C-alpha cells in the first residue's frame, strides 16, 4: 500500500488530469434559450414530474413519453405528440388502471418479432419489472405479465442484435451489478439474466448500450453510483456474448443515466446528469459531443453542451434522446426548471449540432452561465 506521500501524489495527478481534460473540453451553453424548450408535463407546488423516457416512431412525427409521479414514484402518466414533440396530449386515462401501481422510472421501447409484429412496451421497475404493451401503434394498451426480475431500474437501454433479437440491460442493488437479458420474440419472453459488470470498489448502474458506426462493436456506458471518480465503459465484439473489463470513461462522460443519438455526420451526442468532478456544469443536464472512437480511445471528445439548468442540484437527467430527419435533436428530461415552490417538470430542448458548432467557433472558450434558464 502506498504511504501518505504516495497517496497525496496520486491525488495531485488525478486533480491535474481532471483539470487538463476540463481545459480540453469547452462548454456551449444553450440552457437560457427558452425558445428551444417544450414543456411536456408541468410541475406544480404539489406535483413532481420525474424520470421520463421517449420513443420516436418510424414516421418521425409520432412521439410517446412516459414518466413517474414523484421521485422514483408510481407510473401512470403518458403523453403523445403527433408533430415531433412540439405539442403533447396526455393519454393517462387510456392506459390500464393497474399501470398506476407500477413504480419507478418507466421506460418505453418498440420491438419487432421474427414474424414482423410490432409491439410497444412500457417496462417499470417495481414490483418485479411489470409492463404494459400496445400492439396497434399506441392506440390501445393492455397489461402484460411482469417479467419477475429484481431490479433498481427497469431496462435503461435496449438494442437490436444482428440476429433480430433484442438485448435489454439494467442493474440490481445487492450486489450492485449491471445485467443483461435477451428476447427473441419481440419482448414477450426474456432469457435468464446474466451479470455483465460487477466491479470491485465501484457501483455500475443504468447501462446504456449503442453500436459502433461500422456495426461491429457494442459500447456500454454506465453510471458509477459511488460518484468518487468517473463513469464506466465496456465493449463487446460478439453481440453481447462477452464484454471487456469495465474501465473509466473520459472525464467529460462522467454522469448519470446516459442516452444518446448519432447525427448524420457520424458524431455522437450523449445526454446525462453531469457528475464529473470539478465540472463547471456539475449537477445540470448536459450533452457530450464526440465520436465513438473518442470513447473507445479515451479521448476527451469535442465539447459539451449545457442543455438545461437545474434549480434542484443533482436532481435531473434520465433523458429521452431522439433525432429528427432534419438533424434536430430532442433531449427530454425531468428538471426543476425555475427557483421557487414549483416542483420538477418534464421538459425537452431542441437543437442542431450545426447551431452549437457555430456557437463554439464564436466562443471557443465558452463557459456555462450559472443562471441557466430564465
Secondary structure, DSSP 8 states (H G I E B T S, - for coil): ---HHHHHHHHHHHHHHHHHHHHHSEEEE-TT-GGGEEEEE---SS--EEEEEEEE-TTSS-EEEEEEETTTTEEEEEEEESSTTSS-EE-GGGS-GGGGG-BS--EEEEEE-TT--EEEEEE-SBTTS-EEEESSTTSS-EEE-------SEEEEEEEE-TTS-EEEEEEETTTTEEEEEEESSTTSS----EEEE--TT--EEEEEEEE-TTSS-EEEEEEETT-SS--EEEEESSTTSS----EE--GGG-EEEEEEEE-TTS-EEEEEEE--TT-TTTTSEEEEEE-HHHHHTT---SEEEEEE--SSSS--EEEEEEE-TTS-EEEEEEE--SSSS---EEEEEEE-HHHHHHHHHHTTT----TT---
